[in-house]
Amino acid sequence: MYTREIQEPRPAPIENGVPLNGTWTQAFDEVDLLSIQRPFKWPFPWWMVDSRIKEWESFTVQDDKFFLNAFLSNLKFYRSAQLFLFDKETKELMRFRKFLPFTGWHLPRTLANASVESRSYGFFFRIHNWLDANSIRIDLDIGATKKRPSFTAHLTYDMTKKTVTPMAVNLLFPPNRSMYAFKAVSPIRGDMSFGGRHYTLDPGKTTGIFWDCKGFFPYRMSSVWCGGIGFVDSGVSGENTGAPSPQPKRRIGFHISESQAWETNKNNENALWVDGKLTPLPLVRITVPGGTNTNWVIQDLEGMVDLTFTPEKQIRSSANLFITRAVYDTPLGYYNGMLVNSRGEQIPIRNMLGMGEKLYLRV
């Protein structure tokens, strides 16, 4: 069974100007990649070094009626905000995106009590990271247009320790650069209004995943990730449980990535949560042999991940601004297969709605 060293809490992923490499189950007090000494061979000015840091915060929320995904990113040469809302009852997909040249916001260096927001005519999006109060709060208010209805949401992640164990990692880009990621799956409470309907979210039926990331990614950045959240049926079997036995439905979430960071079996950003308990996962290979509109194959060499992702709705975004280019292939679809948690339990995944993304950035 795969295991990973969980290190003692640290105030920051950089110490004495040197980036650390490891996995933790607690958020850092502060993440400031500019505190790395000589991240590049040549002594560039701080503003040029800062321009090489890409950062974003994203979240996904799902219950039996809807699937919502949104993110704010600061790529220094431009900023972007995107939102996708899939109505499971009507099968309609609402989409909003905004690209703005040049920097205008910096994502918080701390998750203790800080926020980032984007506002313009007919659009408001704020993420308030408030781990000091055991919560992350999301506020969205998008005005109606001829092509889509208005949308309003107020969402709160329950980040109490008894509810969820998060994962924080810092991975290296040799020789002296790094990327950081914080991920967590938790119950969600709040309310949403769209299409003339209002929903009060039941934390017992609503699950969310949150992702905070900063990194010295290359000028030409390519990555692929996939993730799903929801509930699994009661039948769970494994070496520690024997034959299947009736159990309450279990809240699960997983998030798996492949990037250009120095990822190893010892440290990477792959994780599974079952009823709030974290299982760090080994390196996983995500294969998309026929393109993003065909089945994705997601497997490891430890026998803990064996999934197939079948896209149903294609969401493609692209942007060309000055010398930059961005292409996001982000299909919405269904996961099937099996995952294994740290207790050796085999967890069947049956038609779990989720997303994947194949990303290319030149920025």
Secondary structure, 3 states (H helix, E strand, C coil): CCCCCCCCCCCCCEECCEECCEEECCCCCCCCHHHCCCCCCCCCCHHHHHCCCEEEEEEEEECCCEEEEEEEEECCCEEEEEEEEEECCCCEEEEEEEEEECCCCCCCCCCCCEEEEEEECCEEEEEEEEHHHCEEEEEEEECCCCCCCCEEEEEEEECCCCCCCCEEEEEEECCCEEEEEEEEEEEEEEEEEECCEEEEECCCCCEEEEEEEEECCCCEEEEEEEEEEEEECCCCEECCCECCCCCCCEEEEEEEEECCCECCCCCCCCEEEECCEEEECCCEEEECCCCCCCCEEEEECCCCEEEEEEEEECCEEEEEECCEEEEEECCEEEEEEEEECCCCEEEEEEEEEEEEEEEEEEC
